[in-house]
Amino acid sequence: MRARILAMFMPSMLMGLLLALTAFEPRELVFDEVHYVQSAREILGKGFYEMHTHPPLGKELIAAGIQLAGDGPVGWRLFPAVFGVASAALLALVVYLGTGSALAGFVASLGLALDPLHFTQSRVAMLDVFQTPLLLGALAVMLWRRGLKWLAVAGALAGLAAACKLPAAVIGLSLGLYFSLSEESWRRRVGRLLCYGASAVAAYILTYLPYFACGHGLVEWIKDTQMFMLYVGTAFKFDHPYTSPACTWLIGWKPVLYYYKVDQSGSYVHAILAVGNVASWLPSFALLLKQLSYPRGDMDLLPAVWFAPCYVSLMLIRRPAFIFYMEPLIPALYMSVGVEVGCFAGEERALAAATATVLYLASALLLLPLSIGTLVPVSYLQRMLIVGRALWGG
């Protein structure tokens, strides 16, 4: 049994090795790293940052990486890599706790570890990946223990996830409602929800202590940070060639090119691409819908509880969006596969796991070179961008 549990975490170990070998190249800032590393430098220099488009914790983590490993690629990307690997490990734990199957946990973790978008977000100094392990940690705690003390811990983790980027607040709220409203009496429901919510709000506010320490007041905090973030996150309009509506992400519409450097021959390129894994996402989404329509137990509903409210909210916002906003939703897709594998037994379970594993490995061989940043033919990158042809001007 101990060997099975250890094997369940092998995908996260594999992901950690790949990130250690590849995440710290190129040795220059790519895409939105420019903004977030600059904010991290401001935190280290004067205690807080000026541009409050997102909550502070993700930028504080990047600042912590710079403090630990220096103002260079290792420092910038240290904690994104750690959090990305932790996400794969925690997804294995969540599925194992929900299904009792180490094999199901392995399959879900392997899907996330080899997912090209999750891998890309784990090797750049951006904020999206920080939400994922904190939310998975909250879910693991709620599956492991049901007491109020543990619910408060889960709420604090959900609040910290929201303090990285606001879409996590929607997922955290939906998980808290699901586990609170499952109680039979209204008194217990209200008590559990208040415990969870109060812990989440307290943890969120605590991440602003450096802001308050710099002399800012409560009214200024609400107006200049919270209201401004709400506006930027829902209604701010701008033009950008990489934007794509949320309803198109599951079919991989318009990948985002983070980095592009052609070699001297002009035929090969080092590229970092945020691209959706359609071969895995669409079947996983179909399973999620099936489990929502015909649930066999509480675990069948969890992927939809995680996925649906956040995905719908991202479809409803008026501001332009990007495919990498899918990052906190990806675990729900692989969770649905793990739950399905866990519902089988014997040879059927082994066959389902093998099928999913082959699919994940095949799609990784096709797409991961563009997440790792290895040298590939320019024609190969162009073919991978075929859906997002607007990037190439026609």
C-alpha positions in Angstrom: 0.0 0.0 0.0 2.8 2.4 0.9 4.4 1.8 -2.6 1.1 2.6 -4.3 0.9 5.9 -2.4 4.5 6.8 -3.3 3.7 5.9 -7.0 0.8 8.3 -6.8 3.1 11.2 -6.4 5.5 10.2 -9.2 3.9 12.6 -11.8 4.6 15.6 -9.6 8.2 14.4 -9.1 8.6 14.1 -12.9 7.2 17.6 -13.3 9.6 18.9 -10.7 12.5 17.4 -12.6 11.4 18.8 -15.9 10.9 22.3 -14.4 14.3 22.2 -12.7 15.9 21.5 -16.0 14.0 24.0 -18.1 12.2 26.7 -16.1 15.1 29.0 -15.6 15.6 29.7 -19.3 15.4 32.1 -21.0 17.4 34.4 -18.7 15.3 37.3 -19.5 11.7 38.4 -18.6 9.0 37.0 -20.8 5.5 38.3 -21.5 3.7 39.5 -18.3 6.7 38.6 -16.1 7.8 42.2 -16.8 4.9 43.6 -14.7 4.9 41.1 -11.9 8.6 41.0 -11.3 8.6 44.8 -11.3 5.9 44.8 -8.6 8.0 42.3 -6.7 11.0 44.6 -6.9 8.8 47.4 -5.6 7.8 45.3 -2.6 11.4 44.5 -1.8 12.4 48.2 -2.2 9.6 50.1 -0.4 7.3 47.6 1.1 4.5 47.6 -1.4 3.7 48.0 -5.1 1.9 50.8 -7.0 -0.3 49.1 -9.5 -3.2 47.3 -7.7 -4.7 45.3 -10.6 -4.4 42.1 -8.6 -4.2 41.1 -4.9 -0.7 41.1 -3.4 0.1 37.5 -2.4 1.4 36.2 -5.8 3.6 39.2 -6.2 4.8 38.8 -2.6 5.7 35.2 -3.4 7.7 36.3 -6.5 9.4 38.9 -4.2 10.2 36.1 -1.7 11.8 34.1 -4.5 14.0 37.1 -5.5 15.0 37.5 -1.9 16.0 33.9 -1.6 17.6 33.2 -4.9 18.5 36.7 -6.3 17.0 39.0 -8.9 17.4 36.6 -11.8 15.5 33.8 -13.6 15.8 31.4 -10.6 14.5 34.0 -8.2 11.7 35.1 -10.5 10.4 31.6 -11.2 11.3 29.7 -8.1 7.9 29.8 -6.4 5.8 29.4 -9.6 7.6 26.1 -10.2 7.2 25.0 -6.6 3.5 25.8 -6.6 3.0 24.1 -10.0 4.5 20.9 -8.7 2.5 21.1 -5.5 -0.6 21.3 -7.6 0.0 18.0 -9.2 0.8 16.4 -5.9 -2.3 17.8 -4.1 -4.6 16.8 -7.0 -3.4 13.2 -6.5 -4.2 13.5 -2.8 -7.6 15.0 -3.4 -8.6 12.3 -5.8 -7.2 9.6 -3.5 -9.1 11.0 -0.5 -12.3 11.2 -2.5 -12.2 7.8 -4.2 -9.8 5.7 -2.1 -7.9 4.7 -5.2 -4.2 5.5 -5.5 -4.4 4.6 -9.2 -7.1 7.2 -9.7 -5.0 9.8 -7.9 -2.0 8.9 -10.2 -4.0 9.4 -13.3 -5.4 12.8 -12.3 -2.0 13.9 -11.2 -0.3 12.7 -14.4 -2.8 14.7 -16.5 -2.1 17.9 -14.6 1.6 17.4 -14.5 1.8 16.9 -18.3 -0.8 19.5 -19.2 1.0 22.1 -21.4 -0.8 25.1 -20.1 -0.3 24.2 -16.5 3.4 23.4 -17.2 3.8 26.8 -18.9 2.2 28.7 -16.1 4.5 26.8 -13.6 7.7 28.1 -15.4 6.8 31.8 -15.7 6.7 34.5 -13.0 2.9 35.2 -13.4 0.1 35.0 -10.9 -2.2 32.3 -12.2 -0.5 29.2 -11.0 -0.4 30.4 -7.3 -4.2 29.9 -7.0 -4.2 26.2 -7.9 -2.4 24.4 -5.0 -4.0 26.7 -2.4 -7.5 25.7 -3.6 -6.5 22.1 -3.9 -5.1 22.3 -0.4 -8.4 23.7 0.9 -10.3 20.9 -0.9 -8.0 18.2 0.5 -8.6 19.5 4.1 -12.4 19.5 3.6 -12.2 15.9 2.3 -9.9 14.8 5.1 -11.6 16.3 8.1 -15.1 17.8 8.6 -14.7 19.6 11.9 -15.0 23.4 12.3 -11.3 23.7 13.1 -10.4 22.1 9.8 -13.0 24.0 7.9 -11.4 27.2 9.2 -8.0 25.9 7.8 -9.6 25.3 4.5 -11.2 28.7 4.5 -7.8 30.3 5.2 -6.3 28.5 2.3 -9.1 29.6 0.0 -8.6 33.2 1.2 -4.9 33.0 0.4 -5.8 31.6 -3.1 -8.1 34.6 -3.7 -5.2 36.9 -2.5 -3.2 35.6 -5.5 -5.8 36.2 -8.1 -9.5 36.9 -7.9 -11.0 34.0 -9.9 -9.9 31.8 -7.0 -12.5 33.6 -4.8 -15.3 32.2 -7.0 -13.9 28.6 -6.7 -13.3 29.0 -3.0 -16.8 30.3 -2.4 -18.4 27.4 -4.4 -16.4 24.8 -2.5 -17.3 26.4 0.8 -21.0 26.5 0.0 -20.9 22.9 -1.2 -19.3 21.5 2.0 -21.3 23.8 4.3 -24.8 23.3 2.8 -24.3 19.5 2.9 -25.2 19.6 6.6 -28.8 18.6 7.5 -29.6 21.4 10.0 -29.7 25.0 9.0 -27.9 26.0 12.2 -24.9 23.8 11.3 -25.0 25.0 7.7 -24.8 28.7 8.8 -22.2 28.0 11.4 -19.9 26.1 9.0 -20.4 28.8 6.3 -19.5 31.6 8.7 -16.5 29.7 10.0 -15.2 29.1 6.5 -16.0 32.6 5.2 -14.5 34.4 8.2 -11.3 32.5 7.9 -11.1 33.2 4.2 -11.7 36.9 4.6 -9.2 37.2 7.5 -6.5 35.4 5.5 -7.2 37.6 2.5 -6.9 40.8 4.5 -3.7 39.6 6.3 -1.9 39.6 2.9 -2.4 43.4 2.8 -0.5 44.0 6.1 2.5 45.5 4.2 0.1 47.9 2.5 -1.4 49.0 5.9 2.1 49.2 7.4 3.0 51.8 4.7 0.4 54.1 6.2 -2.6 53.4 4.1 -6.1 53.4 5.7 -9.2 51.2 5.4 -11.1 53.6 3.2 -8.2 54.0 0.8 -7.8 50.2 0.8 -11.4 49.7 -0.3 -11.4 52.4 -2.9 -7.9 52.2 -4.4 -7.3 48.5 -4.3 -10.5 46.5 -4.0 -12.8 48.6 -6.1 -10.1 49.2 -8.7 -9.3 45.5 -8.9 -13.0 44.7 -9.4 -13.2 47.2 -12.2 -10.1 46.0 -13.9 -11.1 42.3 -13.5 -14.6 42.7 -14.9 -15.1 45.8 -17.0 -11.8 47.2 -18.2 -11.6 47.3 -22.0 -8.4 47.1 -24.1 -7.2 45.8 -27.4 -4.8 42.9 -27.5 -4.0 40.4 -30.2 -4.0 37.4 -27.8 -7.4 37.8 -26.3 -10.0 35.0 -26.6 -13.5 34.6 -25.1 -13.8 32.0 -22.3 -16.3 29.9 -24.4 -13.5 29.1 -26.8 -10.8 27.9 -24.4 -11.8 24.3 -24.3 -11.1 24.0 -28.0 -7.7 25.8 -27.6 -8.6 29.0 -29.4 -5.8 31.5 -29.8 -2.7 30.2 -27.8 -0.5 32.9 -26.3 3.1 33.2 -27.3 5.2 34.2 -24.3 8.6 33.9 -25.8 10.0 33.5 -29.3 13.7 33.5 -30.4 14.8 32.1 -33.8 18.2 30.6 -34.2 20.8 31.8 -36.7 19.5 29.5 -39.4 16.0 31.0 -39.2 14.5 27.5 -39.3 14.4 26.6 -35.6 13.0 28.5 -32.7 13.0 28.5 -28.9 9.4 29.2 -27.9 7.2 29.3 -24.8 3.5 28.9 -25.6 0.4 29.0 -23.4 -1.7 26.4 -25.3 -4.8 24.4 -24.4 -4.7 20.6 -24.4 -7.8 20.0 -26.4 -7.2 16.2 -26.6 -7.5 16.0 -22.8 -9.7 18.9 -22.0 -12.7 18.0 -24.2 -13.1 14.4 -23.1 -12.5 15.5 -19.4 -15.2 18.2 -19.8 -17.6 15.6 -21.3 -16.9 13.4 -18.2 -17.6 16.4 -15.9 -21.0 17.0 -17.6 -21.8 13.3 -17.3 -20.9 13.1 -13.6 -23.0 16.3 -13.0 -26.0 14.9 -14.8 -25.8 11.4 -13.3 -23.9 11.6 -10.0 -23.1 8.4 -8.2 -21.9 10.1 -5.1 -20.7 13.4 -3.6 -17.3 13.1 -5.3 -19.0 13.1 -8.8 -20.3 16.6 -8.2 -17.0 18.1 -7.0 -15.4 18.7 -10.4 -18.5 20.6 -11.6 -18.7 22.5 -8.2 -15.1 23.6 -8.8 -15.4 24.3 -12.6 -18.8 25.6 -13.4 -19.2 28.8 -11.3 -15.8 30.1 -12.2 -16.0 29.3 -15.9 -19.5 30.9 -16.2 -18.2 34.0 -14.3 -15.3 34.3 -16.7 -17.7 34.0 -19.7 -19.8 36.8 -18.3 -17.1 39.4 -17.6 -16.9 42.2 -20.1 -13.1 42.7 -20.1 -11.0 40.8 -22.6 -9.7 37.4 -21.4 -6.8 35.0 -22.3 -6.6 31.3 -22.5 -4.1 31.2 -19.6 -7.1 32.3 -17.4 -8.0 28.6 -17.6 -5.2 27.7 -15.2 -7.3 27.4 -12.0 -10.0 25.4 -13.8 -7.7 22.7 -15.2 -7.6 20.6 -12.0 -11.3 20.1 -12.2 -11.0 18.5 -15.6 -8.4 16.0 -14.5 -10.2 15.5 -11.2 -13.2 14.3 -13.3 -11.1 11.7 -15.0 -9.6 10.5 -11.7 -13.1 10.2 -10.2 -14.2 8.2 -13.2 -11.2 5.9 -12.9 -12.0 5.5 -9.2 -15.5 4.3 -10.0 -14.2 1.2 -11.9 -12.7 -1.9 -10.3 -10.2 -4.6 -11.3 -9.4 -4.8 -15.0 -11.8 -2.1 -16.0 -10.0 0.4 -13.7 -6.6 -0.6 -15.1 -7.9 -0.3 -18.6 -9.4 3.2 -18.0 -6.1 4.3 -16.3 -4.0 3.0 -19.2 -6.2 4.7 -21.7 -5.9 8.1 -19.9 -2.2 7.6 -19.4 -1.6 6.9 -23.1 -3.6 10.0 -24.1 -1.7 12.2 -21.6 1.7 11.0 -22.8 0.8 11.4 -26.5 -0.5 14.9 -26.1 2.6 15.8 -23.9 5.0 14.6 -26.6 3.1 16.8 -29.1 2.8 20.0 -27.0 5.2 20.0 -24.1 8.2 21.0 -26.3 6.5 24.4 -26.6 6.1 24.7 -22.9 9.6 23.6 -22.1 11.1 26.0 -24.5 13.3 23.5 -26.3 14.5 24.1 -29.9 11.8 23.2 -32.4 11.2 23.9 -36.1 9.5 27.2 -36.9 7.0 25.3 -39.1 6.1 23.1 -36.1 5.3 26.2 -33.9 3.2 27.7 -36.8 1.2 24.5 -37.1 0.5 24.5 -33.3 -0.7 28.1 -33.7 -3.1 27.3 -36.5 -6.2 27.9 -34.5 -4.8 31.2 -33.2 -3.7 32.3 -36.7 -4.5 36.0 -35.8 -1.1 36.0 -34.1 0.5 35.6 -37.5 -1.4 38.3 -39.2 -3.8 36.3 -41.3 
